[in-house]
């Protein structure tokens, strides 16, 4: 129970602090112009993604059990989870007969997932550092999927919703998206950190004891920085017309997708890893809510931004039910 309290405390305090800080700027209580506030917000994200996370990932991978070859199937399971979400998004969109401006939001939000800051926090606090070390493997192809599949897909919906406003042909984005991923400094730094950790691990170099204690501070710190930055842009409102769509999205992301992906993970033998750790990581990460990146395509491609905000807020609020359920289920997931 203490782990749940700590997890939710970090999330709530971070988001609310960011929201309140932004409100004080708007009301003039803090004398910072909005441009400076945006620079600070982006700076916090960069510190978390380019400094804190790489150190935490490197430290965790340094002591991972490399003799367990089944862990190397995690990138395939991770991309399968995102693809499953996309398929459910298409199904839900057609079921509700959404117009292009809303369909593009629903379909992509069903796939965009908060694997890193919220997923990473819950994996670390519920399952420990050894489980946290598996996250870079699970999310290895995440950005490639987002920029080469979801962004071009959102653009195609935007072109149908508002012809001429997206400025790019609907079917011309996948190669550009893949190239963008290869040049993404956040991905490159993360991959270098994981590679360094694997090298230290394979080289048999013992990790200093203090790195374990350091990660206990770095993981919550990273989540605080990222969620504070998100809180600065957050709106606490779910429009009434959006509630059915939000419910269906939560149903798909929190129940259907994890069920399908868990079956795939069992077939891949991840239930046979020590203590079922691989399967537990998949179960937690596949049930995570819409990632903040899901709010970007609607702004870029003239889709329904308010609808995107409603889906994001509702799916993240659903963590109040999802995480306690995971807390109850996880002890029953054991290795074969």
C-alpha positions as a printed NumPy array, in Angstrom:
array([[  0.   ,   0.   ,   0.   ],
       [  2.872,   2.353,   0.771],
       [  4.164,   1.9  ,  -2.794],
       [  0.784,   2.969,  -4.186],
       [  0.672,   6.039,  -1.954],
       [  4.202,   7.053,  -2.947],
       [  3.487,   6.511,  -6.665],
       [  0.3  ,   8.564,  -6.729],
       [  1.796,  11.232,  -4.464],
       [  4.645,  11.817,  -6.911],
       [  2.259,  12.018,  -9.874],
       [ -0.332,  14.261,  -8.22 ],
       [  2.184,  16.586,  -6.564],
       [  4.161,  16.936,  -9.802],
       [  1.151,  17.664, -12.025],
       [ -0.559,  19.997,  -9.555],
       [  2.683,  21.857,  -8.828],
       [  3.218,  22.479, -12.534],
       [ -0.394,  23.572, -12.992],
       [ -0.3  ,  25.935,  -9.998],
       [  3.057,  27.374, -11.037],
       [  1.704,  28.149, -14.506],
       [ -1.423,  29.712, -12.962],
       [  0.728,  32.031, -10.82 ],
       [  2.564,  33.147, -13.961],
       [ -0.7  ,  33.865, -15.803],
       [ -2.031,  35.873, -12.842],
       [  1.21 ,  37.828, -12.532],
       [  2.121,  36.494,  -9.084],
       [  5.407,  35.203, -10.486],
       [  7.133,  37.691, -12.761],
       [  8.137,  35.44 , -15.625],
       [  6.871,  35.967, -19.143],
       [  5.281,  33.048, -20.969],
       [  8.237,  32.665, -23.326],
       [ 10.595,  32.217, -20.368],
       [  8.164,  29.795, -18.743],
       [  8.075,  27.726, -21.931],
       [ 11.877,  27.733, -22.049],
       [ 11.971,  26.529, -18.446],
       [  9.388,  23.827, -19.191],
       [ 11.376,  22.523, -22.138],
       [ 14.558,  22.726, -20.07 ],
       [ 13.069,  20.483, -17.391],
       [ 12.107,  17.944, -20.047],
       [ 15.6  ,  18.002, -21.53 ],
       [ 17.261,  17.544, -18.134],
       [ 15.049,  14.531, -17.441],
       [ 15.472,  12.932, -20.872],
       [ 19.104,  13.803, -21.612],
       [ 20.645,  13.59 , -18.132],
       [ 18.562,  11.892, -15.442],
       [ 16.987,   9.06 , -17.453],
       [ 20.187,   7.99 , -19.252],
       [ 22.07 ,   7.707, -15.956],
       [ 19.205,   5.722, -14.404],
       [ 18.893,   3.38 , -17.401],
       [ 22.652,   2.824, -17.643],
       [ 22.869,   2.068, -13.938],
       [ 19.949,  -0.38 , -14.041],
       [ 21.087,  -2.199, -17.204],
       [ 24.554,  -2.504, -15.685],
       [ 23.291,  -5.2  , -13.292],
       [ 20.599,  -6.864, -15.426],
       [ 20.845, -10.643, -15.87 ],
       [ 22.083, -10.958, -19.468],
       [ 21.934, -14.747, -19.302],
       [ 18.132, -14.494, -19.619],
       [ 17.788, -14.382, -23.413],
       [ 14.007, -14.084, -23.291],
       [ 14.341, -10.428, -22.317],
       [ 15.562,  -9.645, -25.828],
       [ 12.068, -10.38 , -27.196],
       [ 10.737,  -7.361, -25.277],
       [ 11.172,  -4.878, -28.182],
       [  8.851,  -7.045, -30.283],
       [  6.31 ,  -7.256, -27.453],
       [  6.511,  -3.492, -26.951],
       [  5.78 ,  -2.693, -30.587],
       [  3.024,  -5.335, -30.575],
       [  1.381,  -3.485, -27.672],
       [  1.433,  -0.19 , -29.583],
       [  0.098,  -1.882, -32.722],
       [ -2.674,  -3.525, -30.705],
       [ -3.672,  -0.126, -29.357],
       [ -3.779,   1.246, -32.889],
       [ -6.007,  -1.612, -34.039],
       [ -8.372,  -1.004, -31.129],
       [ -8.331,   2.69 , -32.015],
       [ -9.49 ,   1.975, -35.555],
       [-12.212,  -0.326, -34.227],
       [-13.435,   2.189, -31.632],
       [-13.394,   5.043, -34.117],
       [-15.55 ,   3.153, -36.604],
       [-17.852,   1.916, -33.856],
       [-18.542,   5.523, -32.828],
       [-18.581,   6.812, -36.429],
       [-16.258,   9.671, -35.536],
       [-15.602,  12.423, -38.099],
       [-11.986,  12.692, -39.379],
       [-11.035,  15.507, -36.988],
       [-11.936,  13.366, -33.979],
       [-11.145,   9.972, -35.496],
       [ -7.527,  11.002, -36.042],
       [ -7.264,  11.896, -32.363],
       [ -8.949,   8.733, -31.103],
       [ -6.993,   6.336, -33.321],
       [ -3.582,   7.773, -32.466],
       [ -4.286,   8.295, -28.748],
       [ -5.22 ,   4.618, -28.54 ],
       [ -1.615,   3.831, -29.477],
       [  0.391,   6.656, -27.862],
       [  1.353,   5.29 , -24.43 ],
       [  3.129,   6.774, -21.429],
       [  5.804,   4.093, -21.159],
       [  8.609,   6.316, -19.915],
       [  7.784,   8.656, -17.052],
       [  4.58 ,   7.171, -15.593],
       [  5.172,   3.584, -16.734],
       [  8.776,   3.742, -15.586],
       [  7.795,   5.147, -12.205],
       [  5.268,   2.395, -11.515],
       [  7.593,  -0.356, -12.746],
       [ 10.375,   0.93 , -10.497],
       [  8.231,   1.367,  -7.392],
       [  6.124,  -1.8  ,  -7.803],
       [  8.716,  -4.187,  -9.259],
       [ 12.125,  -2.743,  -8.44 ],
       [ 15.317,  -1.744, -10.234],
       [ 15.794,  -5.053, -12.067],
       [ 12.395,  -4.547, -13.729],
       [ 13.178,  -0.896, -14.493],
       [ 16.241,  -2.084, -16.434],
       [ 13.926,  -3.85 , -18.897],
       [ 12.086,  -0.676, -19.946],
       [ 14.657,   0.431, -22.578],
       [ 14.239,  -2.947, -24.273],
       [ 10.438,  -2.786, -24.202],
       [ 10.363,   0.745, -25.648],
       [ 13.218,   0.3  , -28.138],
       [ 11.029,   0.85 , -31.223],
       [  8.587,   3.248, -29.553],
       [  9.752,   6.477, -31.181],
       [ 10.159,   4.818, -34.575],
       [  6.506,   3.755, -34.341],
       [  5.34 ,   7.189, -33.258],
       [  7.138,   9.255, -35.879],
       [  6.928,   6.864, -38.834],
       [  3.384,   5.55 , -38.24 ],
       [  1.27 ,   7.678, -35.89 ],
       [  2.344,  11.166, -36.945],
       [  1.81 ,  10.484, -40.679],
       [ -1.492,   8.79 , -39.83 ],
       [ -2.635,  11.847, -37.866],
       [ -1.594,  14.039, -40.781],
       [ -3.72 ,  11.967, -43.165],
       [ -6.773,  12.471, -40.934],
       [ -5.983,  16.185, -40.742],
       [ -5.848,  16.376, -44.531],
       [ -9.318,  14.83 , -44.719],
       [-10.694,  17.016, -41.945],
       [ -9.267,  20.326, -43.219],
       [ -7.906,  19.976, -46.77 ],
       [ -5.012,  22.31 , -47.466],
       [ -4.253,  23.209, -43.839],
       [ -1.728,  20.462, -43.018],
       [  0.623,  21.578, -45.755],
       [  1.922,  18.054, -46.423],
       [  0.581,  15.228, -48.509],
       [ -1.116,  12.655, -46.314],
       [  1.006,   9.742, -47.526],
       [  4.441,  11.365, -47.616],
       [  5.564,  11.188, -44.01 ],
       [  6.845,   7.714, -43.152],
       [ 10.412,   7.96 , -44.555],
       [ 10.736,  11.448, -43.073],
       [  9.457,  10.156, -39.742],
       [ 11.988,   7.326, -39.693],
       [ 14.783,   9.771, -40.537],
       [ 13.635,  12.065, -37.738],
       [ 13.91 ,   9.175, -35.279],
       [ 17.477,   8.397, -36.36 ],
       [ 18.412,  12.036, -35.689],
       [ 16.509,  12.364, -32.417],
       [ 19.018,  13.29 , -29.655],
       [ 16.74 ,  11.929, -26.936],
       [ 16.668,   8.487, -28.545],
       [ 20.383,   8.522, -29.373],
       [ 21.374,   9.454, -25.814],
       [ 19.082,   6.763, -24.379],
       [ 20.523,   4.121, -26.718],
       [ 24.079,   5.154, -25.832],
       [ 23.25 ,   4.9  , -22.129],
       [ 21.802,   1.409, -22.574],
       [ 24.776,   0.354, -24.717],
       [ 27.18 ,   1.617, -22.047],
       [ 25.282,  -0.268, -19.359],
       [ 25.325,  -3.46 , -21.427],
       [ 29.05 ,  -3.024, -22.053],
       [ 29.827,  -2.59 , -18.354],
       [ 27.614,  -5.58 , -17.588],
       [ 29.187,  -7.838, -20.208],
       [ 32.664,  -6.697, -19.169],
       [ 32.096,  -8.017, -15.659],
       [ 32.757,  -4.644, -14.03 ],
       [ 31.078,  -4.504, -10.628],
       [ 28.648,  -1.637, -10.155],
       [ 29.407,   0.579,  -7.141],
       [ 26.852,   0.133,  -4.373],
       [ 25.833,   3.799,  -4.32 ],
       [ 24.367,   3.534,  -7.84 ],
       [ 21.47 ,   1.519,  -6.43 ],
       [ 20.657,   4.281,  -3.949],
       [ 21.175,   6.888,  -6.666],
       [ 18.517,   5.274,  -8.862],
       [ 16.063,   5.389,  -5.972],
       [ 16.297,   9.17 ,  -6.261],
       [ 16.785,   9.555, -10.02 ],
       [ 13.646,   7.691, -11.134],
       [ 11.219,   9.778,  -9.012],
       [ 13.181,  12.928,  -9.934],
       [ 12.788,  12.207, -13.644],
       [  9.056,  11.639, -13.225],
       [  8.721,  14.862, -11.222],
       [ 10.497,  16.953, -13.862],
       [  8.493,  15.521, -16.763],
       [  5.134,  15.621, -14.984],
       [  5.738,  19.145, -13.645],
       [  6.346,  20.231, -17.24 ],
       [  3.142,  18.481, -18.322],
       [  1.228,  20.113, -15.46 ],
       [  2.21 ,  23.536, -16.792],
       [  0.064,  22.819, -19.864],
       [ -2.644,  20.751, -18.234],
       [ -6.398,  21.474, -18.339],
       [ -8.606,  19.733, -15.769],
       [-11.652,  19.303, -17.975],
       [-13.36 ,  16.412, -19.775],
       [-16.174,  17.636, -22.03 ],
       [-19.469,  15.753, -21.687],
       [-19.61 ,  14.718, -25.399],
       [-16.151,  13.145, -25.002],
       [-16.966,  10.86 , -22.071],
       [-18.179,   7.814, -24.019],
       [-15.132,   7.914, -26.277],
       [-12.888,   8.304, -23.228],
       [-14.525,   5.306, -21.554],
       [-14.05 ,   3.132, -24.649],
       [-10.437,   4.258, -24.969],
       [ -9.724,   3.385, -21.334],
       [-11.416,   0.017, -21.778],
       [ -9.164,  -0.761, -24.728],
       [ -5.904,   0.536, -23.253],
       [ -6.362,  -0.777, -19.715],
       [ -8.075,  -4.135, -20.331],
       [ -8.186,  -5.381, -23.922],
       [ -4.676,  -4.411, -25.05 ],
       [ -2.937,  -5.739, -21.894],
       [ -4.89 ,  -9.009, -22.179],
       [ -3.821,  -9.521, -25.804],
       [ -0.211,  -8.512, -25.199],
       [  0.038, -10.646, -22.062],
       [ -0.972, -13.704, -24.088],
       [  1.761, -12.868, -26.619],
       [  4.268, -12.472, -23.776],
       [  3.339, -15.885, -22.377],
       [  3.796, -17.485, -25.802],
       [  7.21 , -15.775, -25.933],
       [  8.119, -17.413, -22.619],
       [  8.366, -14.229, -20.55 ],
       [  6.347, -15.914, -17.807],
       [  9.303, -18.279, -17.392],
       [ 11.753, -15.516, -16.495],
       [ 12.835, -15.254, -12.853],
       [  9.753, -14.545, -10.775],
       [  7.831, -13.889, -13.993],
       [  9.566, -10.494, -14.1  ],
       [  9.412, -10.11 , -17.881],
       [  5.683, -10.802, -17.916],
       [  5.074,  -8.413, -15.017],
       [  6.854,  -5.581, -16.832],
       [  4.766,  -6.216, -19.957],
       [  1.556,  -6.26 , -17.919],
       [  2.314,  -2.911, -16.263],
       [  3.606,  -1.051, -19.316],
       [  0.875,  -2.267, -21.674],
       [ -1.783,  -0.893, -19.296],
       [ -0.368,   2.632, -19.13 ],
       [ -2.424,   5.669, -20.26 ],
       [ -2.159,   8.013, -23.234],
       [  1.265,   9.641, -23.411],
       [  1.667,  13.419, -23.531],
       [  3.028,  13.104, -27.066],
       [ -0.516,  12.177, -28.087],
       [ -1.441,  15.867, -27.715],
       [  1.106,  16.992, -30.301],
       [ -0.343,  15.693, -33.636],
       [ -3.76 ,  17.34 , -33.063],
       [ -2.018,  20.705, -32.669],
       [  0.159,  20.128, -35.733],
       [ -2.482,  18.776, -38.087],
       [ -5.622,  20.719, -37.15 ],
       [ -7.407,  17.871, -35.375],
       [ -9.722,  18.263, -32.362],
       [ -7.326,  19.405, -29.606],
       [ -9.999,  19.593, -26.897],
       [-10.955,  15.989, -27.65 ],
       [ -7.298,  14.971, -27.354],
       [ -7.072,  16.72 , -23.981],
       [-10.174,  14.911, -22.732],
       [ -8.832,  11.504, -23.772],
       [ -5.445,  12.21 , -22.215],
       [ -6.899,  13.414, -18.92 ],
       [ -9.458,  10.604, -18.65 ],
       [ -6.975,   7.827, -19.385],
       [ -4.464,   9.195, -16.883],
       [ -7.165,   9.658, -14.23 ],
       [ -8.083,   5.999, -14.739],
       [ -4.738,   5.115, -13.142],
       [ -6.54 ,   5.526,  -9.821],
       [ -8.272,   2.223, -10.648],
       [ -5.715,   0.571, -12.918],
       [ -2.684,   0.715, -10.637],
       [ -4.409,  -0.732,  -7.528],
       [ -5.662,  -3.549,  -9.784],
       [ -2.096,  -4.168, -10.977],
       [ -0.889,  -4.062,  -7.382],
       [ -3.293,  -6.913,  -6.591],
       [ -2.555,  -8.921,  -9.762],
       [  1.243,  -8.723,  -9.883],
       [  2.008, -10.974,  -6.873],
       [  0.077, -13.757,  -8.617],
       [  2.307, -13.563, -11.715],
       [  5.159, -15.977, -11.015],
       [  7.728, -17.756, -13.103],
       [  7.071, -21.284, -14.349]])
